[in-house]
Amino acid sequence: MKVGLLQLNSTIGDFSSNVRKLVAQYQKACRLGAEFVVTPELFLCGYPPRDLLLRDDFIEQNLWALEATAREVGAIPLCVGFVDRNADQPGKPLRNSAAVLQHGQILQRFHKSLLPTYDVFDEARYFEPANTVEVLPFNGRLLAITICEDIWNDEDFWPERLYRRDPIKELMALKADLIVNLSASPWHAGKEATRLAMLQKVAADERVPLVQVNLVGGNDELIFDGHSVALDGKGRLIALGKGFTEDLLVVEIGDGRSDAGSAPNLEWPASEQQLFSALSLGICDYVHKCGFKSVVCGLSGGIDSALTAVLAVDALGAENVMGIAMPSKFSSPGSLIDAELLARNLGVRFEVLPIALAVAAVEAQLSGVFAGYSRNEAEENIQSRLRGLTLMALSNKFCSLVLTTGNKSELSVGYCTLYGDMCGALAVIADLFKTEIYRLAKWVNREKVIIPEDTITKPPSAELRPDQKDQDSLPEYELLDAILSAYVVQDLSRDEIIARGHDAAVVNDVINKVTFSEYKRRQSAPGLKVSPRAFGMGRRIPIAQRFRT
C-alpha cells in the first residue's frame, strides 16, 4: 500500500490558501501513485489557532474548508486535520479531529483522545477528548488514525506518563495493522531525534508499520520542523521527510510482518545547522504570515545583532534587510567598523544614524528634574531608547518589521532596556543563551568569514558608558548560562544549583535578577522557541509575587 505524506506549511485562518495548497499536493500525490493520503494535524485551520477557536465564524470557515476540500477528493482517500463540533454534549463544544474524505464525501471522522496542557499546549481549554477509539477498514487493512499526542504516551518509552490511557494500545486491541498519525509537533533542539526514537519504539513494540505526517513552518513563537516519517513493523526507517521545509513523500508500506531489507543510514545534520534552519524558518514565516516582506535591525557591531542579521538575510534575502548603526559618544570606532563590514559581507543596505545630538537634547530636557542626582542607568538607557525610537520610525516609514537582538541570558537577568533594545516585532535569538550565540556564530563562519572576527572575539559591551563591559554587571557567560539553564530550563531550586558547585552569593544574585525582571519579559517581543523551556507562552510566572526559592 502506498501512502502519501503531505508535509505542508499552513497559515492559521487562511482557509482558502490552505485548501488550494492541500488540493494541489493531494493531486500530485495521487499522480505519484499514492493510495491513501495524509495531512498534518489541524491543517485546514492552522496550528495552534488558540482563542480563534472561541469564534463561531472561525469554526464555520474551517468546516467550509473541509467541504471545499472534500469536493476535490476522488477515489483515493485523503485524511485531513480539522476542527469538528462536538455532537456529544455535554462537554467542550469542539474536537481536534481528522476526517477521511473519499468521492466528495466524509467517509469517517476521528477525534483526538489525549489533549496536552503542558508547556506551550492548552488544548483542554478548547477541545473535548475522545473517550473511545475506532479503526478505519481500508483495502483489507485496519488503519489506526491517531492525532499527535495520542502516540506520545508509550509506557515503555517514557519514564513518567502524563495520561492514564494509551490510545495506541487500545487500537492494537482492535487488531489495527497500520498506525497513521497526524501531527503538529513543535521543534526544539534535539526534538527530531527524540520523536523518531519514540515512534520507532511504538512501531517495534506493536509490530505494525507507522506513518507520521508532521507540520512544517513557523507560527508565532513556535517552529515546526517536519521530519515526517514512515517506519516498518520492526521500527526501521523507510522514509524521512525533509527538515524545516515542505515535502511530499509517497511511501510503500508493507504488512508489518514480511518487511525486509535494511533501514537507510541516518545521520542528523549538525545541531548548529538544525538550529540555524529553525530560526531562519521562524523569521521567514513570521514576517510573511504577518503580511510584511522586509525587516530592519540595529547593527551595533556586537555578536547578537550580527547573528540576527545573518539569520534575517538567510530567511528573507539581503534585499529585504536593512541594517542601522546608531553610534553615540560611547560607541567605539571598532564597533562601527565591524557593523559596516558585516553589512558589506551580507550585501544589505546599511545606514549610519548617529544619536549623539538626540541624546544631548533629551538629557538637556531632563537636566532640571535630574539635578542633584548622580548619573546612573537612567541616563545610559536614554541611548538605548532613542535607538528603539529610530528603528520604530524606520519600521513605520518603510513597512518593515523590527527584529530585536536580545539573547536569553540578557532577558533572564533583565540586562536589557524596556522600550529600548527590547523594541520590535520579533525576538529572533531570545531563546539562545549567550554561549549558544557564540557557538552558532562560529558555525556561520565555518567556511568563510561572514561575521567579523573582532565581533566574535572582543569582550561584549552595551557601550552605554566609557569602557563598559557586560562582565561589569554579570558573571562570566559560561557561569551565568550554567546557572540560568539550571534555574530557568530545568526548574532546579537555589539549593540544588549550589549543590552543583556554584557559589551561593552568585546563585542568589542571578536568581534575584531573574525574579525581578519578569515584568520586562512580559512586555518583550515574541521570541522564537528553540529550547525545551522558553520565555513566553510556555513559562507562566506571576509578576506580582513574593515566592523566593
C-alpha positions in Angstrom: 0.0 0.0 0.0 1.4 3.4 -1.0 0.8 6.2 1.5 1.2 9.9 0.5 2.6 12.1 3.3 1.8 15.8 2.8 4.3 17.6 5.0 2.9 21.1 4.4 3.0 24.6 5.9 -0.4 26.1 6.6 -1.3 29.6 7.7 -3.6 30.0 10.7 -7.0 31.2 9.4 -6.1 31.4 5.8 -8.6 28.8 4.8 -8.7 29.4 1.1 -4.9 29.3 0.7 -4.7 26.2 2.9 -7.3 24.4 0.8 -5.6 25.4 -2.5 -2.2 24.1 -1.3 -3.7 20.9 0.1 -5.7 20.1 -3.1 -2.7 20.7 -5.3 -0.4 18.5 -3.2 -3.1 15.8 -2.9 -3.5 15.6 -6.7 0.3 15.4 -7.0 0.5 12.6 -4.5 -2.3 10.7 -6.5 -0.3 11.1 -9.7 2.7 9.6 -7.9 0.8 6.5 -7.1 -0.5 7.2 -3.5 -3.4 5.0 -2.4 -4.1 6.9 0.8 -3.0 10.5 1.6 -2.5 12.2 5.0 -2.0 15.8 6.2 -0.7 17.2 9.4 -2.8 17.9 12.5 -5.5 20.7 12.2 -4.1 21.5 8.7 -7.2 23.3 7.4 -7.3 25.9 10.1 -3.5 26.0 11.0 -1.9 25.1 14.3 -2.2 26.4 17.0 -5.4 28.5 16.4 -5.6 29.4 20.2 -8.6 31.6 21.1 -9.7 31.9 17.5 -11.4 28.6 18.4 -13.7 30.6 20.5 -15.1 32.4 17.4 -18.0 30.7 15.8 -17.2 32.2 12.4 -13.7 30.8 12.6 -15.2 27.3 13.1 -17.7 27.7 10.3 -15.0 28.7 7.8 -13.0 25.7 8.9 -15.9 23.5 8.2 -16.4 25.2 4.9 -12.8 24.4 4.1 -13.4 20.8 4.9 -16.4 20.7 2.5 -14.4 22.5 -0.2 -11.6 20.0 0.1 -14.0 17.0 0.0 -15.4 18.2 -3.3 -11.9 17.8 -4.8 -11.3 14.3 -3.5 -11.9 11.3 -5.7 -11.4 7.6 -5.2 -8.1 8.0 -3.4 -8.9 8.8 0.3 -7.5 11.9 2.0 -7.2 12.1 5.7 -7.1 15.7 6.8 -6.9 17.5 10.2 -9.7 20.0 11.1 -11.8 21.3 14.0 -15.1 19.4 14.4 -18.1 20.3 16.5 -18.7 18.0 19.5 -22.1 16.4 18.9 -21.9 14.5 22.2 -22.8 17.3 24.6 -22.3 18.0 27.5 -18.6 18.8 27.3 -16.4 21.2 25.4 -18.0 22.3 22.1 -15.2 21.3 19.8 -12.9 18.4 19.0 -9.5 18.2 17.5 -10.3 15.9 14.6 -9.3 14.1 11.4 -11.7 13.4 8.5 -11.2 10.7 5.9 -12.6 12.1 2.6 -13.5 10.0 -0.5 -15.6 10.6 -3.5 -16.5 14.1 -2.3 -17.9 12.8 1.0 -16.7 12.4 4.6 -16.1 8.7 4.9 -15.3 8.7 8.7 -14.3 11.1 11.5 -11.7 10.5 14.2 -11.2 12.6 17.3 -8.1 13.2 19.4 -8.0 11.4 22.7 -5.1 13.0 24.6 -5.2 16.8 24.9 -1.9 18.3 26.1 -1.9 21.1 28.6 1.8 21.5 29.4 4.5 23.8 28.1 3.0 25.7 25.0 -0.1 23.5 24.8 -3.5 24.4 26.1 -5.8 22.1 24.1 -8.1 21.2 27.0 -9.2 24.8 27.0 -11.0 24.2 23.8 -11.5 20.6 22.9 -13.4 17.6 24.3 -11.3 14.4 24.2 -12.5 11.2 22.6 -13.2 8.5 25.1 -13.1 5.6 22.7 -11.1 4.7 19.6 -12.0 3.1 16.3 -10.2 1.8 13.2 -10.7 2.5 9.6 -11.2 -0.5 7.3 -9.3 0.2 4.0 -8.1 -2.1 1.3 -8.0 -5.2 3.5 -6.3 -3.3 6.4 -7.4 -1.8 9.6 -5.9 1.7 9.9 -5.4 3.3 13.3 -6.0 7.0 12.7 -4.4 9.0 15.6 -3.6 12.6 16.2 -0.3 13.8 17.6 -0.4 13.4 21.4 -2.3 10.1 21.1 1.0 8.5 20.2 3.1 10.2 22.9 2.2 8.1 25.9 4.0 4.8 25.4 4.8 3.3 28.8 7.9 1.6 27.6 9.5 4.8 26.3 8.6 7.5 28.8 9.7 7.1 32.5 6.7 9.3 33.5 3.5 9.1 31.6 1.0 12.0 31.6 -2.2 10.2 30.9 -4.0 7.1 32.2 -4.9 6.0 28.7 -2.8 4.8 25.8 -4.8 5.1 22.6 -2.3 3.0 20.7 -2.7 0.0 23.0 -6.5 0.4 22.6 -6.2 0.4 18.8 -4.0 -2.6 18.8 -6.6 -4.5 20.8 -8.9 -3.8 17.8 -6.3 -5.5 15.5 -5.1 -2.4 13.8 -2.2 -3.2 11.4 -1.1 0.3 10.3 -0.7 3.4 12.6 -1.4 6.7 10.9 -0.5 9.8 13.0 -1.4 13.4 12.0 0.9 15.7 13.9 1.8 19.3 14.8 4.8 18.6 16.9 6.8 21.9 17.6 10.5 21.7 17.5 13.2 22.4 20.0 16.9 21.4 19.8 17.1 17.6 19.7 13.3 17.1 19.3 13.6 15.4 15.9 15.8 12.6 17.3 13.6 12.1 20.4 10.5 12.0 18.3 11.9 9.4 15.9 13.2 7.2 18.7 9.8 7.3 20.3 8.0 6.4 17.1 10.4 3.6 16.4 9.7 2.1 19.8 6.0 2.2 19.2 6.2 0.5 15.8 8.7 -2.1 17.0 6.7 -2.9 20.2 3.4 -3.2 18.4 4.9 -4.9 15.3 3.0 -2.8 12.9 4.1 -0.1 10.3 3.7 3.5 11.3 3.5 6.8 9.4 3.5 10.2 10.9 2.9 13.4 9.0 4.3 16.4 10.9 3.5 20.1 10.3 6.3 22.3 9.0 6.6 26.1 9.3 6.6 28.9 11.9 3.5 30.1 13.7 4.4 33.0 16.1 6.9 31.6 18.6 6.5 28.0 17.5 8.6 26.4 14.8 7.5 23.0 13.3 10.3 21.0 11.7 8.5 18.5 9.5 10.8 15.4 9.5 7.7 13.2 8.8 8.5 9.5 9.0 7.5 6.1 7.7 8.5 3.0 9.7 8.2 -0.7 9.0 6.8 -3.2 11.6 10.3 -3.5 13.2 10.6 0.2 13.8 13.1 0.6 10.9 13.1 3.8 9.0 11.6 3.5 5.5 11.4 7.2 4.7 12.1 10.6 6.4 10.7 14.0 5.3 13.0 17.0 4.9 13.6 19.3 7.8 12.2 22.8 8.0 10.8 22.8 4.5 7.7 21.4 2.8 7.9 17.9 1.4 5.8 15.2 -0.2 6.6 11.6 0.3 4.8 8.6 -1.3 5.9 5.5 0.6 5.3 1.8 0.1 4.2 0.3 3.3 4.4 -3.5 3.8 2.2 -5.6 6.0 4.5 -5.3 9.0 5.4 -8.9 9.0 7.2 -9.5 5.8 9.2 -6.2 5.7 12.8 -6.9 4.8 15.9 -5.1 3.7 18.0 -2.7 5.7 17.0 0.6 7.0 18.7 3.6 5.5 21.6 5.1 7.5 20.5 8.2 9.3 22.9 11.0 10.2 21.1 14.1 11.5 22.6 17.4 10.4 24.9 19.2 12.8 23.0 20.7 15.8 24.0 24.2 14.6 22.6 23.5 11.1 19.3 22.4 12.7 19.2 25.5 14.9 20.0 27.9 12.1 17.4 26.4 9.8 14.8 26.6 12.5 15.4 30.2 13.3 15.6 31.2 9.6 12.2 29.5 9.0 10.8 31.2 12.1 11.7 34.6 10.8 10.5 33.9 7.2 7.1 32.7 8.3 6.6 35.3 11.0 7.3 38.1 8.5 5.4 36.8 5.6 2.4 35.4 7.5 2.1 38.9 9.2 1.8 40.4 5.7 5.3 42.0 5.5 8.3 41.5 3.3 11.2 43.2 4.9 12.9 43.8 8.2 15.1 46.4 9.9 17.5 45.7 12.7 20.1 47.7 14.6 23.8 46.7 14.0 25.9 47.6 17.0 29.0 45.7 15.9 28.2 43.1 18.6 27.7 39.4 18.1 24.0 39.4 18.9 23.0 41.9 16.2 25.4 40.2 13.8 23.9 36.8 14.2 20.3 38.2 13.9 21.2 39.9 10.7 22.8 36.8 9.2 19.6 34.8 10.0 17.4 37.5 8.6 19.3 37.5 5.3 19.1 33.7 5.0 15.3 33.9 5.7 14.3 36.9 3.6 17.2 37.7 1.2 19.6 40.6 1.5 17.4 42.9 -0.4 14.8 42.7 2.3 17.1 43.5 5.3 18.2 46.9 6.4 20.9 47.3 9.0 21.2 50.5 11.0 24.2 51.7 13.1 23.2 54.3 15.7 26.5 55.3 17.4 26.7 57.5 20.4 29.7 59.2 22.0 30.4 56.0 23.9 30.4 53.8 20.7 33.9 52.6 19.8 35.2 53.2 16.3 35.8 49.4 16.0 32.1 48.7 16.6 31.1 50.9 13.7 33.7 49.3 11.5 32.5 45.8 12.4 28.9 46.7 11.7 29.7 48.1 8.3 31.9 45.1 7.4 29.1 42.8 8.4 26.6 44.7 6.3 29.0 44.6 3.3 29.6 40.8 3.8 25.9 40.2 3.8 25.0 42.7 1.0 22.4 44.5 3.0 21.5 48.2 2.9 23.4 49.9 5.7 22.7 53.3 7.2 24.6 55.2 9.9 22.2 57.4 12.0 24.2 58.9 15.0 22.1 59.6 18.1 24.5 61.9 20.0 22.6 65.1 19.3 19.3 63.4 20.2 20.8 62.1 23.5 22.1 65.6 24.3 18.6 67.1 23.7 16.9 64.6 25.9 19.5 65.0 28.7 19.0 68.8 28.5 15.3 68.3 28.7 15.7 66.2 31.9 18.6 68.2 33.5 16.3 70.2 35.8 14.4 67.2 37.0 17.6 65.2 37.4 19.5 67.9 39.2 21.2 66.8 42.4 21.1 63.0 41.4 24.2 61.0 40.4 24.4 59.8 36.8 23.2 56.2 36.5 21.3 53.8 34.3 18.5 56.4 33.7 20.9 58.4 31.6 22.5 55.4 30.0 19.2 54.0 28.9 18.3 57.2 27.0 20.7 56.0 24.3 19.0 52.6 24.0 15.5 54.1 24.0 16.5 56.6 21.3 17.8 53.7 19.2 14.4 52.0 19.7 12.6 55.1 18.6 14.8 55.3 15.5 14.2 51.8 14.5 10.4 52.1 15.0 10.4 55.2 12.9 12.1 53.4 10.1 9.6 50.5 10.6 6.7 52.8 10.2 8.1 54.6 7.2 9.2 51.6 5.2 6.6 49.0 6.4 9.4 46.8 7.8 9.3 44.8 10.9 11.9 45.4 13.6 13.9 42.4 14.7 15.1 42.7 18.3 18.6 41.3 19.1 18.5 40.3 22.8 19.5 36.8 23.9 18.2 34.5 26.6 21.0 35.3 29.1 20.2 39.1 28.9 16.4 38.6 29.1 16.8 36.2 32.0 18.5 38.7 34.2 17.0 41.9 32.8 20.2 43.1 31.2 18.2 44.9 28.6 16.3 48.2 28.2 12.5 48.2 28.2 11.3 50.3 25.3 14.9 50.4 24.1 16.8 47.4 22.7 13.6 45.4 23.5 11.6 47.3 20.9 10.5 45.3 18.0 8.1 42.7 16.5 10.1 39.5 16.8 12.9 38.5 19.2 14.9 36.2 16.9 17.5 34.9 19.4 15.6 35.3 22.6 15.8 31.6 23.3 19.6 31.3 22.8 21.9 31.7 25.8 25.0 33.9 25.1 27.3 30.8 24.9 25.0 29.4 22.3 25.2 32.6 20.3 29.0 32.3 20.2 28.8 28.7 19.1 26.3 29.4 16.3 28.3 32.5 15.1 31.4 30.4 14.8 29.4 27.8 12.8 28.2 30.6 10.5 31.9 31.4 9.8 32.9 27.7 9.2 33.7 28.2 5.5 34.3 31.9 5.2 34.2 35.0 7.4 30.8 36.5 7.4 30.6 37.8 11.0 33.8 39.8 11.5 36.3 38.0 13.8 36.6 41.0 16.1 32.8 40.8 16.7 33.3 37.3 18.0 36.5 37.8 20.0 36.1 41.2 21.6 34.6 41.4 25.1 30.8 42.0 24.8 29.6 45.5 25.8 26.4 47.6 25.6 28.6 50.7 25.1 26.4 52.9 27.2 29.2 54.4 29.3 33.0 54.6 29.0 34.8 51.3 28.9 31.7 49.4 29.8 31.8 45.5 29.7 28.9 43.1 30.2 31.0 41.4 33.0 31.0 44.6 35.0 27.4 43.7 35.9 27.2 39.9 35.2 29.2 36.8 35.9 31.2 35.3 33.0 28.7 34.0 30.5 29.8 30.4 30.9 29.0 30.5 34.6 25.8 32.6 34.1 24.4 30.4 31.5 25.0 27.3 33.5 23.1 28.8 36.5 20.3 30.1 34.2 19.9 26.7 32.4 19.6 25.0 35.8 17.1 27.6 37.2 15.0 28.6 34.1 15.1 25.5 31.9 15.5 22.6 34.5 13.5 24.3 37.3 16.1 23.5 39.9 16.0 25.3 43.3 18.6 27.6 44.7 20.0 24.8 47.0 20.1 22.3 44.1 22.1 24.7 42.0 24.5 25.5 44.8 25.0 21.8 45.3 26.3 21.6 41.8 29.3 23.6 43.0 28.2 27.2 42.3 29.0 30.0 44.7 25.9 30.8 46.8 26.2 34.6 46.5 26.4 34.3 42.7 23.4 32.0 42.6 21.4 34.3 44.8 22.2 37.3 42.7 21.3 35.6 39.4 18.0 34.2 40.8 17.1 37.6 42.2 17.7 39.2 38.8 15.6 36.6 37.1 12.7 37.1 39.5 12.7 40.9 39.4 12.9 41.0 35.6 9.6 39.2 35.0 7.8 42.5 34.2 10.3 43.2 31.4 9.9 39.8 29.8 6.1 40.1 29.9 6.4 43.2 27.6 9.0 41.8 25.3 8.5 40.8 21.6 7.5 37.2 20.9 10.7 35.1 20.8 11.3 32.0 18.6 11.2 28.9 20.7 14.2 26.5 20.2 14.7 25.1 23.7 12.6 22.8 25.9 11.8 25.8 28.1 11.5 29.2 26.6 10.2 32.5 27.9 6.8 33.4 26.7 3.7 31.2 26.3 5.4 28.1 27.8 6.6 29.7 31.0 3.9 31.4 33.1 5.3 33.2 36.1 3.3 35.9 38.0 4.9 39.3 38.1 3.4 40.4 41.4 4.6 37.6 43.7 6.9 37.1 46.7 8.0 33.5 46.4 11.7 33.1 46.7 13.4 29.8 46.2 
